[in-house]
């Protein structure tokens, strides 16, 4: 496994990361979740609010190994 994309995010953090793909007006993300994603460099603050970063998109596409276990 590539350690660059291996994140142990909570289910809420995964949901928040997925929600960042939506237009700003449609999001309902708690500040503490976005703060943790920003700290991990998976999201960034802009003038319009929080946006998903390229690193965040890569992590989201790769998914969570914990979620893979649930799907199996």
PDB file of N, CA, C and O in Angstrom:
ATOM      1  N   UNK A   1       0.830  -1.186   0.000  1.00  0.00           N
ATOM      2  CA  UNK A   1       0.000   0.000   0.000  1.00  0.00           C
ATOM      3  C   UNK A   1       0.872   1.247   0.000  1.00  0.00           C
ATOM      4  O   UNK A   1       1.923   1.273   0.641  1.00  0.00           O
ATOM      5  N   UNK A   2       0.456   2.241  -0.690  1.00  0.00           N
ATOM      6  CA  UNK A   2       1.174   3.496  -0.749  1.00  0.00           C
ATOM      7  C   UNK A   2       0.823   4.333   0.478  1.00  0.00           C
ATOM      8  O   UNK A   2      -0.328   4.735   0.653  1.00  0.00           O
ATOM      9  N   UNK A   3       1.809   4.591   1.319  1.00  0.00           N
ATOM     10  CA  UNK A   3       1.572   5.315   2.578  1.00  0.00           C
ATOM     11  C   UNK A   3       1.068   6.734   2.336  1.00  0.00           C
ATOM     12  O   UNK A   3       0.421   7.323   3.201  1.00  0.00           O
ATOM     13  N   UNK A   4       1.363   7.276   1.169  1.00  0.00           N
ATOM     14  CA  UNK A   4       0.921   8.640   0.862  1.00  0.00           C
ATOM     15  C   UNK A   4      -0.602   8.756   0.919  1.00  0.00           C
ATOM     16  O   UNK A   4      -1.130   9.801   1.299  1.00  0.00           O
ATOM     17  N   UNK A   5      -1.307   7.692   0.544  1.00  0.00           N
ATOM     18  CA  UNK A   5      -2.756   7.747   0.483  1.00  0.00           C
ATOM     19  C   UNK A   5      -3.423   6.960   1.603  1.00  0.00           C
ATOM     20  O   UNK A   5      -4.646   6.818   1.603  1.00  0.00           O
ATOM     21  N   UNK A   6      -2.662   6.451   2.547  1.00  0.00           N
ATOM     22  CA  UNK A   6      -3.200   5.608   3.602  1.00  0.00           C
ATOM     23  C   UNK A   6      -3.582   6.472   4.805  1.00  0.00           C
ATOM     24  O   UNK A   6      -2.737   6.779   5.646  1.00  0.00           O
ATOM     25  N   UNK A   7      -4.848   6.859   4.886  1.00  0.00           N
ATOM     26  CA  UNK A   7      -5.337   7.705   5.966  1.00  0.00           C
ATOM     27  C   UNK A   7      -6.357   6.938   6.783  1.00  0.00           C
ATOM     28  O   UNK A   7      -7.182   6.204   6.238  1.00  0.00           O
ATOM     29  N   UNK A   8      -6.297   7.111   8.091  1.00  0.00           N
ATOM     30  CA  UNK A   8      -7.241   6.466   8.995  1.00  0.00           C
ATOM     31  C   UNK A   8      -8.288   7.504   9.409  1.00  0.00           C
ATOM     32  O   UNK A   8      -8.286   7.986  10.542  1.00  0.00           O
ATOM     33  N   UNK A   9      -9.179   7.839   8.476  1.00  0.00           N
ATOM     34  CA  UNK A   9     -10.203   8.839   8.721  1.00  0.00           C
ATOM     35  C   UNK A   9     -11.431   8.180   9.341  1.00  0.00           C
ATOM     36  O   UNK A   9     -11.726   7.014   9.079  1.00  0.00           O
ATOM     37  N   UNK A  10     -12.136   8.944  10.163  1.00  0.00           N
ATOM     38  CA  UNK A  10     -13.391   8.455  10.726  1.00  0.00           C
ATOM     39  C   UNK A  10     -14.458   8.472   9.635  1.00  0.00           C
ATOM     40  O   UNK A  10     -14.274   9.090   8.587  1.00  0.00           O
ATOM     41  N   UNK A  11     -15.553   7.801   9.883  1.00  0.00           N
ATOM     42  CA  UNK A  11     -16.649   7.797   8.910  1.00  0.00           C
ATOM     43  C   UNK A  11     -17.148   9.227   8.662  1.00  0.00           C
ATOM     44  O   UNK A  11     -17.467   9.586   7.528  1.00  0.00           O
ATOM     45  N   UNK A  12     -17.215  10.047   9.732  1.00  0.00           N
ATOM     46  CA  UNK A  12     -17.643  11.442   9.574  1.00  0.00           C
ATOM     47  C   UNK A  12     -16.674  12.228   8.700  1.00  0.00           C
ATOM     48  O   UNK A  12     -17.095  13.045   7.881  1.00  0.00           O
ATOM     49  N   UNK A  13     -15.371  11.983   8.872  1.00  0.00           N
ATOM     50  CA  UNK A  13     -14.378  12.677   8.051  1.00  0.00           C
ATOM     51  C   UNK A  13     -14.513  12.265   6.586  1.00  0.00           C
ATOM     52  O   UNK A  13     -14.388  13.111   5.701  1.00  0.00           O
ATOM     53  N   UNK A  14     -14.767  10.977   6.311  1.00  0.00           N
ATOM     54  CA  UNK A  14     -14.971  10.527   4.934  1.00  0.00           C
ATOM     55  C   UNK A  14     -16.198  11.212   4.337  1.00  0.00           C
ATOM     56  O   UNK A  14     -16.174  11.652   3.188  1.00  0.00           O
ATOM     57  N   UNK A  15     -17.265  11.300   5.121  1.00  0.00           N
ATOM     58  CA  UNK A  15     -18.486  11.947   4.630  1.00  0.00           C
ATOM     59  C   UNK A  15     -18.234  13.430   4.356  1.00  0.00           C
ATOM     60  O   UNK A  15     -18.724  13.970   3.364  1.00  0.00           O
ATOM     61  N   UNK A  16     -17.472  14.088   5.231  1.00  0.00           N
ATOM     62  CA  UNK A  16     -17.148  15.507   5.032  1.00  0.00           C
ATOM     63  C   UNK A  16     -16.298  15.685   3.785  1.00  0.00           C
ATOM     64  O   UNK A  16     -16.507  16.626   3.019  1.00  0.00           O
ATOM     65  N   UNK A  17     -15.338  14.788   3.576  1.00  0.00           N
ATOM     66  CA  UNK A  17     -14.485  14.864   2.392  1.00  0.00           C
ATOM     67  C   UNK A  17     -15.327  14.680   1.125  1.00  0.00           C
ATOM     68  O   UNK A  17     -15.119  15.383   0.135  1.00  0.00           O
ATOM     69  N   UNK A  18     -16.263  13.752   1.153  1.00  0.00           N
ATOM     70  CA  UNK A  18     -17.154  13.559   0.009  1.00  0.00           C
ATOM     71  C   UNK A  18     -18.035  14.786  -0.203  1.00  0.00           C
ATOM     72  O   UNK A  18     -18.302  15.163  -1.345  1.00  0.00           O
ATOM     73  N   UNK A  19     -18.484  15.405   0.868  1.00  0.00           N
ATOM     74  CA  UNK A  19     -19.364  16.573   0.763  1.00  0.00           C
ATOM     75  C   UNK A  19     -18.647  17.773   0.151  1.00  0.00           C
ATOM     76  O   UNK A  19     -19.294  18.643  -0.432  1.00  0.00           O
ATOM     77  N   UNK A  20     -17.333  17.831   0.274  1.00  0.00           N
ATOM     78  CA  UNK A  20     -16.589  18.954  -0.301  1.00  0.00           C
ATOM     79  C   UNK A  20     -16.654  18.973  -1.827  1.00  0.00           C
ATOM     80  O   UNK A  20     -16.305  19.975  -2.451  1.00  0.00           O
ATOM     81  N   UNK A  21     -17.094  17.881  -2.421  1.00  0.00           N
ATOM     82  CA  UNK A  21     -17.257  17.853  -3.875  1.00  0.00           C
ATOM     83  C   UNK A  21     -18.477  18.636  -4.314  1.00  0.00           C
ATOM     84  O   UNK A  21     -18.563  19.044  -5.472  1.00  0.00           O
ATOM     85  N   UNK A  22     -19.435  18.858  -3.401  1.00  0.00           N
ATOM     86  CA  UNK A  22     -20.676  19.563  -3.722  1.00  0.00           C
ATOM     87  C   UNK A  22     -20.446  21.070  -3.802  1.00  0.00           C
ATOM     88  O   UNK A  22     -19.485  21.580  -3.224  1.00  0.00           O
ATOM     89  N   UNK A  23     -21.319  21.789  -4.514  1.00  0.00           N
ATOM     90  CA  UNK A  23     -21.241  23.252  -4.498  1.00  0.00           C
ATOM     91  C   UNK A  23     -21.380  23.776  -3.065  1.00  0.00           C
ATOM     92  O   UNK A  23     -22.048  23.153  -2.240  1.00  0.00           O
ATOM     93  N   UNK A  24     -20.768  24.890  -2.775  1.00  0.00           N
ATOM     94  CA  UNK A  24     -20.724  25.447  -1.424  1.00  0.00           C
ATOM     95  C   UNK A  24     -22.109  25.585  -0.804  1.00  0.00           C
ATOM     96  O   UNK A  24     -22.276  25.287   0.379  1.00  0.00           O
ATOM     97  N   UNK A  25     -23.085  26.018  -1.550  1.00  0.00           N
ATOM     98  CA  UNK A  25     -24.427  26.248  -1.011  1.00  0.00           C
ATOM     99  C   UNK A  25     -25.103  24.955  -0.547  1.00  0.00           C
ATOM    100  O   UNK A  25     -26.003  24.999   0.291  1.00  0.00           O
ATOM    101  N   UNK A  26     -24.682  23.808  -1.080  1.00  0.00           N
ATOM    102  CA  UNK A  26     -25.326  22.539  -0.758  1.00  0.00           C
ATOM    103  C   UNK A  26     -24.637  21.785   0.384  1.00  0.00           C
ATOM    104  O   UNK A  26     -25.114  20.727   0.793  1.00  0.00           O
ATOM    105  N   UNK A  27     -23.538  22.308   0.897  1.00  0.00           N
ATOM    106  CA  UNK A  27     -22.772  21.597   1.921  1.00  0.00           C
ATOM    107  C   UNK A  27     -23.304  21.844   3.313  1.00  0.00           C
ATOM    108  O   UNK A  27     -23.788  22.931   3.628  1.00  0.00           O
ATOM    109  N   UNK A  28     -23.208  20.824   4.140  1.00  0.00           N
ATOM    110  CA  UNK A  28     -23.507  20.938   5.567  1.00  0.00           C
ATOM    111  C   UNK A  28     -22.427  20.164   6.306  1.00  0.00           C
ATOM    112  O   UNK A  28     -22.624  19.014   6.701  1.00  0.00           O
ATOM    113  N   UNK A  29     -21.300  20.806   6.483  1.00  0.00           N
ATOM    114  CA  UNK A  29     -20.140  20.156   7.100  1.00  0.00           C
ATOM    115  C   UNK A  29     -19.797  20.897   8.380  1.00  0.00           C
ATOM    116  O   UNK A  29     -19.754  22.127   8.405  1.00  0.00           O
ATOM    117  N   UNK A  30     -19.557  20.147   9.432  1.00  0.00           N
ATOM    118  CA  UNK A  30     -19.175  20.770  10.700  1.00  0.00           C
ATOM    119  C   UNK A  30     -17.757  21.315  10.622  1.00  0.00           C
ATOM    120  O   UNK A  30     -16.890  20.727   9.975  1.00  0.00           O
ATOM    121  N   UNK A  31     -17.528  22.440  11.285  1.00  0.00           N
ATOM    122  CA  UNK A  31     -16.228  23.108  11.258  1.00  0.00           C
ATOM    123  C   UNK A  31     -15.100  22.218  11.771  1.00  0.00           C
ATOM    124  O   UNK A  31     -13.993  22.249  11.233  1.00  0.00           O
ATOM    125  N   UNK A  32     -15.373  21.426  12.808  1.00  0.00           N
ATOM    126  CA  UNK A  32     -14.305  20.590  13.361  1.00  0.00           C
ATOM    127  C   UNK A  32     -13.857  19.534  12.357  1.00  0.00           C
ATOM    128  O   UNK A  32     -12.688  19.149  12.343  1.00  0.00           O
ATOM    129  N   UNK A  33     -14.773  19.068  11.523  1.00  0.00           N
ATOM    130  CA  UNK A  33     -14.400  18.081  10.515  1.00  0.00           C
ATOM    131  C   UNK A  33     -13.568  18.718   9.417  1.00  0.00           C
ATOM    132  O   UNK A  33     -12.579  18.135   8.973  1.00  0.00           O
ATOM    133  N   UNK A  34     -13.953  19.904   8.974  1.00  0.00           N
ATOM    134  CA  UNK A  34     -13.163  20.563   7.937  1.00  0.00           C
ATOM    135  C   UNK A  34     -11.800  20.960   8.473  1.00  0.00           C
ATOM    136  O   UNK A  34     -10.812  20.923   7.740  1.00  0.00           O
ATOM    137  N   UNK A  35     -11.733  21.341   9.751  1.00  0.00           N
ATOM    138  CA  UNK A  35     -10.439  21.699  10.346  1.00  0.00           C
ATOM    139  C   UNK A  35      -9.497  20.506  10.338  1.00  0.00           C
ATOM    140  O   UNK A  35      -8.307  20.660  10.064  1.00  0.00           O
ATOM    141  N   UNK A  36     -10.014  19.319  10.635  1.00  0.00           N
ATOM    142  CA  UNK A  36      -9.158  18.136  10.632  1.00  0.00           C
ATOM    143  C   UNK A  36      -8.722  17.775   9.214  1.00  0.00           C
ATOM    144  O   UNK A  36      -7.597  17.320   9.011  1.00  0.00           O
ATOM    145  N   UNK A  37      -9.601  17.974   8.234  1.00  0.00           N
ATOM    146  CA  UNK A  37      -9.230  17.711   6.847  1.00  0.00           C
ATOM    147  C   UNK A  37      -8.198  18.716   6.347  1.00  0.00           C
ATOM    148  O   UNK A  37      -7.306  18.363   5.575  1.00  0.00           O
ATOM    149  N   UNK A  38      -8.318  19.961   6.784  1.00  0.00           N
ATOM    150  CA  UNK A  38      -7.329  20.986   6.419  1.00  0.00           C
ATOM    151  C   UNK A  38      -5.974  20.646   7.027  1.00  0.00           C
ATOM    152  O   UNK A  38      -4.940  20.802   6.379  1.00  0.00           O
ATOM    153  N   UNK A  39      -5.982  20.183   8.272  1.00  0.00           N
ATOM    154  CA  UNK A  39      -4.731  19.800   8.939  1.00  0.00           C
ATOM    155  C   UNK A  39      -4.030  18.657   8.205  1.00  0.00           C
ATOM    156  O   UNK A  39      -2.801  18.587   8.191  1.00  0.00           O
ATOM    157  N   UNK A  40      -4.804  17.769   7.601  1.00  0.00           N
ATOM    158  CA  UNK A  40      -4.242  16.652   6.841  1.00  0.00           C
ATOM    159  C   UNK A  40      -3.936  17.032   5.390  1.00  0.00           C
ATOM    160  O   UNK A  40      -3.476  16.197   4.612  1.00  0.00           O
ATOM    161  N   UNK A  41      -4.192  18.295   5.029  1.00  0.00           N
ATOM    162  CA  UNK A  41      -3.998  18.826   3.682  1.00  0.00           C
ATOM    163  C   UNK A  41      -4.909  18.152   2.655  1.00  0.00           C
ATOM    164  O   UNK A  41      -4.571  18.072   1.474  1.00  0.00           O
ATOM    165  N   UNK A  42      -6.059  17.671   3.110  1.00  0.00           N
ATOM    166  CA  UNK A  42      -7.048  17.085   2.211  1.00  0.00           C
ATOM    167  C   UNK A  42      -8.065  18.123   1.772  1.00  0.00           C
ATOM    168  O   UNK A  42      -8.812  17.904   0.819  1.00  0.00           O
ATOM    169  N   UNK A  43      -8.093  19.251   2.466  1.00  0.00           N
ATOM    170  CA  UNK A  43      -8.976  20.368   2.140  1.00  0.00           C
ATOM    171  C   UNK A  43      -8.204  21.656   2.390  1.00  0.00           C
ATOM    172  O   UNK A  43      -7.186  21.660   3.082  1.00  0.00           O
ATOM    173  N   UNK A  44      -8.702  22.750   1.820  1.00  0.00           N
ATOM    174  CA  UNK A  44      -8.053  24.052   1.993  1.00  0.00           C
ATOM    175  C   UNK A  44      -9.117  25.133   2.073  1.00  0.00           C
ATOM    176  O   UNK A  44     -10.210  24.990   1.524  1.00  0.00           O
ATOM    177  N   UNK A  45      -8.783  26.210   2.760  1.00  0.00           N
ATOM    178  CA  UNK A  45      -9.688  27.358   2.856  1.00  0.00           C
ATOM    179  C   UNK A  45      -9.422  28.291   1.683  1.00  0.00           C
ATOM    180  O   UNK A  45      -8.274  28.555   1.326  1.00  0.00           O
ATOM    181  N   UNK A  46     -10.509  28.785   1.089  1.00  0.00           N
ATOM    182  CA  UNK A  46     -10.415  29.807   0.048  1.00  0.00           C
ATOM    183  C   UNK A  46     -11.356  30.932   0.433  1.00  0.00           C
ATOM    184  O   UNK A  46     -12.004  30.868   1.478  1.00  0.00           O
ATOM    185  N   UNK A  47     -11.438  31.930  -0.371  1.00  0.00           N
ATOM    186  CA  UNK A  47     -12.352  33.033  -0.098  1.00  0.00           C
ATOM    187  C   UNK A  47     -13.806  32.598  -0.086  1.00  0.00           C
ATOM    188  O   UNK A  47     -14.631  33.201   0.601  1.00  0.00           O
ATOM    189  N   UNK A  48     -14.129  31.549  -0.847  1.00  0.00           N
ATOM    190  CA  UNK A  48     -15.500  31.049  -0.930  1.00  0.00           C
ATOM    191  C   UNK A  48     -15.818  29.989   0.113  1.00  0.00           C
ATOM    192  O   UNK A  48     -16.969  29.565   0.220  1.00  0.00           O
ATOM    193  N   UNK A  49     -14.843  29.556   0.874  1.00  0.00           N
ATOM    194  CA  UNK A  49     -15.053  28.510   1.875  1.00  0.00           C
ATOM    195  C   UNK A  49     -14.027  27.411   1.742  1.00  0.00           C
ATOM    196  O   UNK A  49     -12.924  27.632   1.241  1.00  0.00           O
ATOM    197  N   UNK A  50     -14.388  26.237   2.189  1.00  0.00           N
ATOM    198  CA  UNK A  50     -13.478  25.095   2.162  1.00  0.00           C
ATOM    199  C   UNK A  50     -13.634  24.337   0.849  1.00  0.00           C
ATOM    200  O   UNK A  50     -14.750  24.107   0.385  1.00  0.00           O
ATOM    201  N   UNK A  51     -12.503  23.950   0.251  1.00  0.00           N
ATOM    202  CA  UNK A  51     -12.510  23.182  -0.993  1.00  0.00           C
ATOM    203  C   UNK A  51     -11.638  21.950  -0.817  1.00  0.00           C
ATOM    204  O   UNK A  51     -10.720  21.935   0.003  1.00  0.00           O
ATOM    205  N   UNK A  52     -11.932  20.932  -1.587  1.00  0.00           N
ATOM    206  CA  UNK A  52     -11.127  19.714  -1.561  1.00  0.00           C
ATOM    207  C   UNK A  52      -9.854  19.958  -2.371  1.00  0.00           C
ATOM    208  O   UNK A  52      -9.900  20.595  -3.423  1.00  0.00           O
ATOM    209  N   UNK A  53      -8.726  19.457  -1.887  1.00  0.00           N
ATOM    210  CA  UNK A  53      -7.451  19.615  -2.587  1.00  0.00           C
ATOM    211  C   UNK A  53      -7.225  18.431  -3.521  1.00  0.00           C
ATOM    212  O   UNK A  53      -7.971  17.452  -3.485  1.00  0.00           O
ATOM    213  N   UNK A  54      -6.200  18.525  -4.351  1.00  0.00           N
ATOM    214  CA  UNK A  54      -5.845  17.407  -5.232  1.00  0.00           C
ATOM    215  C   UNK A  54      -5.497  16.174  -4.401  1.00  0.00           C
ATOM    216  O   UNK A  54      -5.857  15.053  -4.760  1.00  0.00           O
ATOM    217  N   UNK A  55      -4.805  16.386  -3.302  1.00  0.00           N
ATOM    218  CA  UNK A  55      -4.467  15.283  -2.403  1.00  0.00           C
ATOM    219  C   UNK A  55      -5.742  14.668  -1.824  1.00  0.00           C
ATOM    220  O   UNK A  55      -5.850  13.446  -1.712  1.00  0.00           O
ATOM    221  N   UNK A  56      -6.698  15.508  -1.458  1.00  0.00           N
ATOM    222  CA  UNK A  56      -7.974  15.038  -0.937  1.00  0.00           C
ATOM    223  C   UNK A  56      -8.741  14.226  -1.969  1.00  0.00           C
ATOM    224  O   UNK A  56      -9.352  13.210  -1.637  1.00  0.00           O
ATOM    225  N   UNK A  57      -8.711  14.673  -3.222  1.00  0.00           N
ATOM    226  CA  UNK A  57      -9.378  13.918  -4.295  1.00  0.00           C
ATOM    227  C   UNK A  57      -8.741  12.544  -4.475  1.00  0.00           C
ATOM    228  O   UNK A  57      -9.444  11.550  -4.661  1.00  0.00           O
ATOM    229  N   UNK A  58      -7.418  12.487  -4.419  1.00  0.00           N
ATOM    230  CA  UNK A  58      -6.723  11.208  -4.559  1.00  0.00           C
ATOM    231  C   UNK A  58      -7.087  10.256  -3.430  1.00  0.00           C
ATOM    232  O   UNK A  58      -7.331   9.071  -3.659  1.00  0.00           O
ATOM    233  N   UNK A  59      -7.123  10.782  -2.206  1.00  0.00           N
ATOM    234  CA  UNK A  59      -7.482   9.959  -1.050  1.00  0.00           C
ATOM    235  C   UNK A  59      -8.925   9.481  -1.178  1.00  0.00           C
ATOM    236  O   UNK A  59      -9.226   8.322  -0.891  1.00  0.00           O
ATOM    237  N   UNK A  60      -9.805  10.363  -1.605  1.00  0.00           N
ATOM    238  CA  UNK A  60     -11.212  10.009  -1.755  1.00  0.00           C
ATOM    239  C   UNK A  60     -11.394   8.927  -2.816  1.00  0.00           C
ATOM    240  O   UNK A  60     -12.174   7.994  -2.624  1.00  0.00           O
ATOM    241  N   UNK A  61     -10.687   9.046  -3.919  1.00  0.00           N
ATOM    242  CA  UNK A  61     -10.788   8.046  -4.985  1.00  0.00           C
ATOM    243  C   UNK A  61     -10.244   6.696  -4.542  1.00  0.00           C
ATOM    244  O   UNK A  61     -10.786   5.650  -4.900  1.00  0.00           O
ATOM    245  N   UNK A  62      -9.186   6.725  -3.772  1.00  0.00           N
ATOM    246  CA  UNK A  62      -8.591   5.479  -3.285  1.00  0.00           C
ATOM    247  C   UNK A  62      -9.487   4.839  -2.243  1.00  0.00           C
ATOM    248  O   UNK A  62      -9.592   3.614  -2.187  1.00  0.00           O
ATOM    249  N   UNK A  63     -10.134   5.647  -1.418  1.00  0.00           N
ATOM    250  CA  UNK A  63     -11.051   5.137  -0.413  1.00  0.00           C
ATOM    251  C   UNK A  63     -10.363   4.712   0.862  1.00  0.00           C
ATOM    252  O   UNK A  63      -9.146   4.832   1.001  1.00  0.00           O
ATOM    253  N   UNK A  64     -11.152   4.218   1.784  1.00  0.00           N
ATOM    254  CA  UNK A  64     -10.656   3.798   3.081  1.00  0.00           C
ATOM    255  C   UNK A  64     -10.535   2.283   3.129  1.00  0.00           C
ATOM    256  O   UNK A  64     -11.481   1.579   2.775  1.00  0.00           O
ATOM    257  N   UNK A  65      -9.393   1.769   3.559  1.00  0.00           N
ATOM    258  CA  UNK A  65      -9.270   0.321   3.731  1.00  0.00           C
ATOM    259  C   UNK A  65     -10.324  -0.227   4.690  1.00  0.00           C
ATOM    260  O   UNK A  65     -10.773  -1.361   4.523  1.00  0.00           O
ATOM    261  N   UNK A  66     -10.727   0.558   5.691  1.00  0.00           N
ATOM    262  CA  UNK A  66     -11.777   0.125   6.608  1.00  0.00           C
ATOM    263  C   UNK A  66     -13.096  -0.041   5.868  1.00  0.00           C
ATOM    264  O   UNK A  66     -13.857  -0.963   6.162  1.00  0.00           O
ATOM    265  N   UNK A  67     -13.380   0.839   4.912  1.00  0.00           N
ATOM    266  CA  UNK A  67     -14.608   0.736   4.144  1.00  0.00           C
ATOM    267  C   UNK A  67     -14.554  -0.420   3.148  1.00  0.00           C
ATOM    268  O   UNK A  67     -15.588  -0.995   2.808  1.00  0.00           O
ATOM    269  N   UNK A  68     -13.338  -0.765   2.674  1.00  0.00           N
ATOM    270  CA  UNK A  68     -13.199  -1.917   1.800  1.00  0.00           C
ATOM    271  C   UNK A  68     -13.623  -3.182   2.533  1.00  0.00           C
ATOM    272  O   UNK A  68     -14.282  -4.050   1.961  1.00  0.00           O
ATOM    273  N   UNK A  69     -13.239  -3.280   3.811  1.00  0.00           N
ATOM    274  CA  UNK A  69     -13.590  -4.451   4.609  1.00  0.00           C
ATOM    275  C   UNK A  69     -15.104  -4.589   4.747  1.00  0.00           C
ATOM    276  O   UNK A  69     -15.627  -5.703   4.729  1.00  0.00           O
ATOM    277  N   UNK A  70     -15.811  -3.465   4.885  1.00  0.00           N
ATOM    278  CA  UNK A  70     -17.271  -3.499   5.008  1.00  0.00           C
ATOM    279  C   UNK A  70     -17.932  -3.964   3.714  1.00  0.00           C
ATOM    280  O   UNK A  70     -18.964  -4.634   3.738  1.00  0.00           O
ATOM    281  N   UNK A  71     -17.325  -3.600   2.585  1.00  0.00           N
ATOM    282  CA  UNK A  71     -17.900  -3.945   1.294  1.00  0.00           C
ATOM    283  C   UNK A  71     -17.638  -5.405   0.914  1.00  0.00           C
ATOM    284  O   UNK A  71     -18.362  -5.977   0.099  1.00  0.00           O
ATOM    285  N   UNK A  72     -16.622  -5.992   1.493  1.00  0.00           N
ATOM    286  CA  UNK A  72     -16.233  -7.366   1.135  1.00  0.00           C
ATOM    287  C   UNK A  72     -17.146  -8.415   1.669  1.00  0.00           C
ATOM    288  O   UNK A  72     -16.925  -9.603   1.436  1.00  0.00           O
TER     289      UNK A  72
END
